[in-house]
Each structure stands twice: as structure tokens, then as C-alpha cells.
Amino acid sequence: MEFFIIFAFLLTSFQQASNFIMNIDQNKANHTYTNRTAGNEAGSAASPLHHPEVIIIGGSYSGMQAAMTLGRALRRVLIIDADRPCNRFAPHAHNLLGGDGISPALLREEAKKQIAAYPSIHFVDDQVTAVFKAQELFTIHTHSGQQYTSEYLVLATGLKDDLPDIPGIWECWGKSVIHCPYCHGYEFKGARTAVLASGDSDLHMISLLKQWTGQLQVFMPPPFNFSAPALAFLQAQNIGLTMGHITALHHQNGALQSITLQNDSGTSRNIPLDVLYVSPPVHQALDLRDTLGYQLTASGHIQVDEGRRTTVPGLYAVGDNSCRFRSLSQAIASGMAAGAMINFDFIQSLRPLPDIH
């Protein structure tokens, strides 16, 4: 039964996502931030704000969607947000139904306005420094010195990308140095494209990109190398492989123009390029395993079930931190699922359904 409840709610998640976007050009002056509170002005420790029913760490898309779903269920929700969404580097969001090409910053601002319409949802601008659980209660400490408690906790904390140390790469990240062709590949269709590879695990991306461009090459820094079957695949597909270190990215306001490649002998040359795909290692942006004890998958994501429950009772995870497929639509859908399931679990704890056969 639980699976069908989740599935039914997920079918409406894209409609929820569209609600983030529909009214961007409409006057919504009545949706002011009357319920947004600075971390050091949150009120006394006895205030309801300090003990909501649900606390959400992270106020980006998955976190806000979870909050909206809970707010519409009349739940008291607190979002603690440090205002560092992982897609803040990208000027445009793509492959989002109803919002293709929208600025992520504009989308997030509109979402905040819509969240502010629900009086039971509150925002706190602060950074979480520690989280503990004792019995059935989570305790959250923040950088401003505040302390909050709740029975349910949602981690919408995202991932952190470990980009290689190459001059210019951060300036181009999310613009012309990218990781996902479904998010940005259409804008570079037919363009001079390269993949910065480190081994056979990159072969999937290399093969995928042939769908978007015929001008594809691969750069691989020593001591990395491909296996013999992978090398044979590249040769059969007429994809050029160049060994060497990328020492600089040359760009104009984040738009890649060329890269400097240095070979083992120390000789450097410039190679014209429009887009570079990288698959950097990622890790949890906020790792709370030591104090909360949840489990990670082999890929380093938080282990969750279909309802976004972690292995710790009362603890849920949404968005990039618990899904290998990084996209706005996925993040929004996971937030919807978590919000619905938390409300379901809350009601079940208060009014357990009888075992009916």
C-alpha cells in the first residue's frame, strides 16, 4: 500500500514544480518574507520556531518542495539554509518542464515567495554545525549559536564537487565546463567537445556524447589509462584520445575558448574548444554520519527507500545527496515524496491503521 501512496504523490510532483515557475511575471507582493527569520533573531528557545514538527536542512529545490508539501498538510516546518545551492554557478536551468532556460536564481527566488505564503513554514538564514539524536528527538546546532529540535529531520544538503585544480575551471563551471548532457548538452550540440577522462568509467559519457556532437575528443592525464577494450572502442568510433595534462582553461566570462595541454615532455599547445565535460569526485556537502549513523551507498549517496527514509528512524534525505541522477526535476520529485511520506508516517504514529485483510 505504501508504494502506491508514494507513486500517486509522485505523479503530481511535476505539477508542483510548475507551480514554482508559473507566476514569475505576476505581481505577488502579498507573498512577502514575513516568515523569514535571520539566524540570530529567531526568538527565544521556548518559541514554537525552535521546536517545529519537521526541520529541513537545506533550502534549495528538494528542501523547499518537501516544505511546501508539508506546509500544505498543515505541518509546522523550519528550513535552515546557508544559501549555497550547488547549481549557483549555472546561468540557466534546462530540461525542467515549464521552466526550460530559467535562471536558477530566479527560480529559487520565486519558490521562496511561494513558500512564504504558508504560515506554518519558516526560513532561517544560518549554517548547521552539528546534529544529534537522543531517543526520538533531533537536536540541531547552528553557526549563530541557536538550537532547534524536532521529531523529523530532512537532509536536503546536496553534494560538493571536487573539481581538478586547473586555472579557469571554476569560472567555467556550470557554463562551459559541465557534467551532464541532459542539463546543458543541447546548448552545445555540434560544438567542439572534449571529455576529461580518468579511466574506463568515463566510457559511458564518451559514448553518450556522440549523440550531441561529431566533434568529440578525449583528454587523459597520466598516469591514468584506458583498458585495451576501451581503447579499441574509441578507435572504432573514431574518437581521438590525447594524453596530457590540461594546465589552463582560456575563456571569456566563463565561455570556454581553448585549453592548454601539456604532454610528458613538457611541451604545451593550445587546443580550441567550446565545452569540456568532467565527472569530478563528489562527497556529501554536510556529512553527519558520525553523529546520526545513517548509511551511504557504494556511490557515496545517502541510502534511502522509496519514501526517502534513511536507515535512521525519523531521518529522510532528498535531492542530490541521495540520488545519482542530478537534476532539478529529480530533486523536486524527491522532496515531494519525502514531504508526503513524513506526513504519512506522522499520522501512522498517531493513528495506526488496523491490519485489514
Secondary structure, DSSP 8 states (H G I E B T S, - for coil): -HHHHHHHHHHTHHHHHHHTTTTTTS--TTS--TTEEEGGGS--TTSGGGS-SEEEE--SHHHHHHHHHHHHTT--EEEEE-S--GGGG-S---S-TT-TT--HHHHHHHHHHHHTT-TTEEEEE--EEEEEEETTEEEEEETTS-EEEESEEEE---EEE-----TTHHHHBTTTEES-HHHHGGGGTTS-EEEE--SGGGHHHHHHHTTT-S-EEEEE-TT----HHHHHHHHHTT-EEEESEEEEEEEETTEEEEEEEE-TTS-EEEEE-SEEE----EEESS--HHHH---B-TTS-B---TT-B-SSTTEEE-GGGG-SS--HHHHHHHHHHHHHHHHHHHHHHHS------
